[in-house]
Structure formats: C-alpha cells, structure tokens
C-alpha cells in the first residue's frame, strides 16, 4: 500500500478516499484483506479517472499487493437526514 496509495492520490477528479486493512465478517471468514473507497463527483468522473494514465498506473499496481485481484464496485451514495 505504500506505493499504491500515492498513485491513487494522483487520479484526476478524486474528491476523497478512505481505506481499512482491518476487515472482518459478521459470520465466517472474509475473503478480503482490505477495503478502499474513492469518491468522485459522479460515475463519469470515476470512469475518466480510471481510464486516465494515472488510473492505468493504479490498475497495473494492483497485482503488486492483491495477488487475487481486486473487485471494483460502483454505487451512488444517498445522503441521509435526521
């Protein structure tokens, strides 16, 4: 992660990012060792970032720390009130 996170921070349009290496399952073992969230203005901005030269560097670096690959999930966030 010491190489990967600096690459991530150079992605264009990145608004915020968060990660955890303390991943636990409520039942059984989790198949994941880390969770990472990247925040972009919208899906188009995320796509542009992932296809940019910087995004391609990030994708190429995944194999250096996640030998099983990575799963990318896109989800729009709904803000709660109250």
N, C-alpha and C positions, 0 to 999 in steps of 0.2 A: 504494500500500500504506500510505501514511502516514495515510490516512483509514480504510481498510478494517480494518486490524489493531486499532485501538482499538474499532471497532464489534464485532469478533469477541470481544474480551475481555469484553464485557458480556453475552454469551449466557449464559442461566441453565444451570447444570449443567456448564459447561465445566471439565474437570479439568486439562487440559494442552493445549498447542498447539505446533506446530513448522512451519517452512517453509523453503524453499530457492528462491532465484532463480538457482541455478547448476545447471540441469537438463541432463543430457547423455544421449544414447542410446548403447548399445553398438554399434549399426550404423545408419548413416544419420543423418538429422536428426530430432530430436524435435519433435513438433508443440506441445510445452508450454514455456512460459517460466517456470513456477513450479509448485511442489508445496506443498500445505498439508495438514497433518494436525491434526484436532481430536479430543481424547479425551474421551469421555463414559462414564458408568458402564455404560450398555447402549444398545441400539437405541431403547428407549422414551425415554430421556433425550435422545438425539440428536434424535429426532423432535420432542419437546417444545421443545427449544432452537430448532430450525429453524422451527417454526411460531409461536414467541413473537414479540411485537413487535420485540424485538432481532434475532431471526433474520430477520425480514422486512426489517429495515433492511440487514442484511448481504447478503441476496439482491438487494435493489434496488441496492446499491452495486457489484455485480459488473460491470455494464456500464461503469462508470467506469474500470476498469483492464484488463478482459479483454474486448476487443471481440468475440472469438469465442465468448464464453460460458465456462462452467465445467462440468466433469464432476464429479459427486458420486458417490463410491464408498463404500459401507459394507462393512466387513469386520471380523469378530470376530478379535481377536488371540489367538493361542495363545502362552503363555509357555514358553520352553524351559528346560531344566535342564542342568546339567553344564557 
